[in-house]
């Protein structure tokens, strides 16, 4: 099925009974693409069914067959992942496709294929009622919940992509590329983690300024150069805050936060006690 065909599709079919994050988010994604589609839940595929079939029937968007495929990182696809792989890149572009798959869908696919627990799958499971007469109603509620989460994440990644392009331009025009100053907060990790930038400064929503130490990559936790440990134990007069993990500091004004970053930049890591 093509994206064009899905947008015109009148019916979707998935399994009935107890529902999980996989079929709920699959339905949410399908309804984002085609809000008018009617979803039918059955325990087997009816003869001559015309529509999109997922999470049942050994079809293109099922994952219960023995030859199910895997991502390059070894995580198996479930129905949501297969639907996302087929349609998301054409809808949203490669950046959003990759980011949402990495942040959300991989975990749901892994949980559905292995039984491994994750928080969101647990949250969806709470919609399953004890009273079987409420199953269809609660399924629709779970889908509405999932749609909000998925649409918000898609929108956030679209915004992050726009921010990344702006930050790349700021970096290219900066004289000091080790300390980048932003006039407002922008998502900067994808633009700067693989560059020579060590610290990023931006206005705090609480007033004053924050500076963040960049990690070695956008997916890593290891910092390129954490702020000094002594600032955690005792704040210098030019700072208002230093996170215990040494990745974030705060100051009342731009001059003070710049001063702190320059001090931190010049220090040897072995002297940061």
C-alpha positions as CSV (number, residue, x, y, z in Angstrom):
1,X,0.0,0.0,0.0
2,X,1.3,3.5,-0.9
3,X,0.8,6.6,1.1
4,X,-1.6,7.9,-1.5
5,X,-3.7,4.8,-1.2
6,X,-3.7,4.9,2.6
7,X,-4.9,8.5,2.6
8,X,-7.9,7.3,0.6
9,X,-8.4,4.0,2.4
10,X,-11.8,3.6,4.0
11,X,-11.1,0.7,6.4
12,X,-8.3,-0.6,8.6
13,X,-8.1,-3.9,10.4
14,X,-6.3,-5.1,13.5
15,X,-6.8,-7.7,16.1
16,X,-9.5,-7.5,18.7
17,X,-9.3,-8.3,22.5
18,X,-6.5,-7.0,24.7
19,X,-4.6,-4.2,23.0
20,X,-1.0,-3.1,23.4
21,X,1.1,-0.1,22.6
22,X,2.0,-1.5,19.2
23,X,-1.6,-1.8,17.7
24,X,-2.7,1.4,19.6
25,X,0.2,3.5,18.2
26,X,-0.2,1.9,14.8
27,X,-3.8,2.9,14.8
28,X,-2.9,6.4,16.0
29,X,-0.4,6.8,13.2
30,X,-2.9,5.6,10.6
31,X,-5.5,8.0,11.9
32,X,-3.1,10.9,11.7
33,X,-2.5,10.1,8.1
34,X,-6.2,9.4,7.4
35,X,-8.5,10.8,10.0
36,X,-11.6,9.4,8.2
37,X,-10.6,5.8,8.2
38,X,-12.7,3.3,10.1
39,X,-10.8,0.8,12.2
40,X,-12.2,-2.6,12.6
41,X,-11.0,-5.1,15.3
42,X,-11.4,-8.8,14.6
43,X,-9.6,-12.0,15.6
44,X,-9.0,-13.0,12.0
45,X,-9.0,-11.2,8.6
46,X,-12.4,-11.5,6.8
47,X,-12.4,-12.8,3.3
48,X,-12.2,-10.1,0.6
49,X,-11.3,-7.5,3.2
50,X,-10.3,-4.3,1.4
51,X,-8.2,-1.9,3.4
52,X,-5.0,-1.7,5.4
53,X,-4.3,-4.7,7.7
54,X,-1.8,-4.5,10.6
55,X,-0.7,-6.6,13.6
56,X,-2.6,-9.6,12.3
57,X,-2.8,-11.9,9.4
58,X,0.9,-12.3,8.4
59,X,0.5,-9.3,6.1
60,X,3.0,-6.5,5.2
61,X,2.4,-4.7,8.5
62,X,2.3,-7.8,10.8
63,X,5.4,-9.0,12.7
64,X,4.4,-12.4,14.1
65,X,5.8,-14.4,11.3
66,X,9.0,-16.3,11.7
67,X,10.9,-14.3,9.1
68,X,10.2,-10.9,10.7
69,X,12.9,-8.4,9.9
70,X,15.2,-6.4,12.2
71,X,16.8,-2.9,12.3
72,X,20.5,-2.6,11.8
73,X,20.9,-2.3,15.6
74,X,19.2,-5.7,16.1
75,X,15.9,-4.4,17.3
76,X,13.0,-6.2,15.6
77,X,10.2,-4.4,13.9
78,X,6.7,-4.6,15.2
79,X,3.7,-3.3,13.3
80,X,4.1,0.3,14.4
81,X,7.8,0.3,13.2
82,X,6.8,-1.2,9.9
83,X,4.1,1.3,9.3
84,X,6.5,4.1,10.3
85,X,9.2,2.8,8.0
86,X,6.8,2.6,5.1
87,X,5.1,6.0,5.4
88,X,7.0,8.4,7.7
89,X,9.9,9.3,5.6
90,X,7.7,10.4,2.7
91,X,5.5,12.4,5.1
92,X,8.1,14.1,7.3
93,X,11.5,13.6,5.8
94,X,14.5,11.6,6.9
95,X,15.4,13.6,10.0
96,X,12.0,13.3,11.7
97,X,11.7,9.7,10.5
98,X,15.0,8.7,12.2
99,X,14.5,10.7,15.4
100,X,11.0,9.5,16.2
101,X,12.0,5.9,15.4
102,X,15.0,6.2,17.8
103,X,13.2,8.0,20.6
104,X,9.9,6.2,20.6
105,X,9.2,3.4,18.2
106,X,12.3,1.2,18.8
107,X,11.3,0.9,22.4
108,X,7.7,0.0,21.7
109,X,8.7,-2.5,19.0
110,X,11.2,-4.1,21.3
111,X,8.5,-4.4,24.1
112,X,5.9,-5.9,21.8
113,X,8.3,-8.5,20.3
114,X,10.1,-9.5,23.5
115,X,7.7,-8.7,26.4
116,X,10.4,-6.4,27.8
117,X,8.7,-3.7,29.8
118,X,8.8,0.0,29.1
119,X,6.9,2.9,30.7
120,X,4.8,3.9,27.7
121,X,3.7,0.3,27.0
122,X,2.7,0.0,30.6
123,X,0.7,3.3,30.4
124,X,-1.2,2.0,27.3
125,X,-1.9,-1.3,29.0
126,X,-3.7,0.5,31.8
127,X,-6.5,1.4,29.3
128,X,-7.4,-2.3,29.1
129,X,-10.6,-2.7,31.2
130,X,-11.6,-5.5,33.4
131,X,-15.1,-5.2,32.0
132,X,-14.9,-6.7,28.4
133,X,-17.9,-4.6,27.3
134,X,-15.7,-1.5,27.6
135,X,-12.8,-2.8,25.5
136,X,-13.7,-1.0,22.3
137,X,-14.4,2.3,24.1
138,X,-11.1,2.1,26.0
139,X,-9.2,1.2,22.8
140,X,-10.4,4.4,21.2
141,X,-9.4,6.3,24.3
142,X,-5.9,4.8,24.2
143,X,-5.6,5.7,20.5
144,X,-6.6,9.3,21.2
145,X,-3.9,9.4,24.0
146,X,-1.3,7.9,21.7
147,X,-2.2,10.3,18.9
148,X,-1.4,13.3,21.2
149,X,2.0,11.8,22.1
150,X,2.9,10.9,18.6
151,X,1.8,14.2,17.0
152,X,3.6,16.2,19.7
153,X,6.8,14.2,19.1
154,X,6.6,14.7,15.4
155,X,6.0,18.4,15.8
156,X,8.9,18.7,18.3
157,X,11.3,17.0,15.8
158,X,10.2,19.3,13.0
159,X,11.0,22.2,15.3
160,X,14.3,20.6,16.3
161,X,15.2,20.3,12.6
162,X,14.5,24.0,12.0
163,X,16.5,24.9,15.1
164,X,19.4,22.7,14.0
165,X,19.6,24.7,10.7
166,X,19.6,28.0,12.6
167,X,22.3,26.9,15.1
168,X,24.5,25.6,12.2
169,X,24.3,29.1,10.7
170,X,25.2,30.7,14.1
171,X,28.1,28.4,14.5
172,X,29.4,29.1,11.0
173,X,29.3,32.8,11.7
174,X,30.8,32.7,15.2
175,X,34.3,34.0,16.0
176,X,34.6,31.8,19.1
177,X,33.3,28.4,18.1
178,X,34.2,26.7,21.4
179,X,31.6,28.8,23.3
180,X,28.4,29.5,21.3
181,X,26.0,32.2,22.5
182,X,22.3,31.9,21.5
183,X,19.9,34.9,21.8
184,X,17.2,32.4,22.7
185,X,17.0,28.7,23.5
186,X,17.3,26.5,20.3
187,X,17.8,22.8,20.1
188,X,21.5,22.6,19.5
189,X,22.8,19.1,20.1
190,X,22.5,17.8,16.5
191,X,24.2,20.9,15.2
192,X,27.1,21.2,17.7
193,X,28.0,17.9,19.4
194,X,30.2,16.9,16.5
195,X,31.8,20.3,16.2
196,X,34.5,21.9,18.3
197,X,32.0,23.6,20.5
198,X,32.3,22.8,24.2
199,X,29.7,25.1,25.9
200,X,26.5,26.6,24.7
201,X,25.0,29.7,26.4
202,X,21.4,30.8,26.2
203,X,18.8,32.8,28.2
204,X,17.0,31.1,31.0
205,X,13.2,31.2,31.1
206,X,13.7,31.9,34.9
207,X,15.9,34.9,34.2
208,X,19.6,35.2,33.7
209,X,21.6,32.8,31.5
210,X,22.4,29.1,31.4
211,X,25.4,27.4,30.0
212,X,25.5,23.8,29.0
213,X,28.4,21.5,28.5
214,X,28.0,19.5,25.3
215,X,28.2,15.7,25.1
216,X,30.5,13.9,22.7
217,X,27.5,13.1,20.5
218,X,23.8,13.9,20.5
219,X,23.0,10.4,21.7
220,X,25.7,10.2,24.4
221,X,25.8,11.2,28.0
222,X,29.6,11.6,28.3
223,X,30.5,15.3,28.3
224,X,33.3,16.9,26.3
225,X,34.4,19.0,29.3
226,X,32.2,19.1,32.4
227,X,32.2,22.2,34.6
228,X,34.5,22.0,37.7
229,X,33.5,19.8,40.6
230,X,34.4,22.6,43.1
231,X,31.5,24.7,41.7
232,X,29.2,21.9,42.8
233,X,30.6,22.0,46.3
234,X,30.8,25.8,46.6
235,X,29.4,28.3,44.0
236,X,31.7,31.1,43.0
237,X,30.2,34.6,43.3
238,X,29.7,35.0,39.6
239,X,27.4,31.9,39.4
240,X,23.9,31.3,40.7
241,X,23.7,27.5,40.0
242,X,25.8,24.5,39.2
243,X,24.2,21.1,38.5
244,X,25.7,18.2,40.5
245,X,26.3,16.4,37.2
246,X,28.4,19.3,36.1
247,X,26.7,19.8,32.7
248,X,24.8,23.0,33.5
249,X,25.5,26.3,35.2
250,X,23.6,29.5,35.7
251,X,24.4,33.2,36.2
252,X,22.5,36.5,36.5
253,X,23.9,38.0,33.3
254,X,25.7,37.2,30.1
255,X,29.1,38.6,31.3
256,X,29.2,36.3,34.3
257,X,28.2,33.2,32.4
258,X,30.8,33.9,29.7
259,X,33.4,34.5,32.3
260,X,32.6,31.1,33.9
261,X,32.7,29.3,30.6
262,X,36.1,30.8,29.8
263,X,37.5,29.7,33.2
264,X,36.1,26.2,32.7
265,X,37.5,26.0,29.2
266,X,41.0,26.9,30.3
267,X,41.2,24.4,33.1
268,X,42.8,21.0,32.8
269,X,40.4,18.2,33.5
270,X,42.9,16.8,36.1
271,X,42.6,20.0,38.1
272,X,38.8,20.0,38.4
273,X,38.5,18.8,42.0
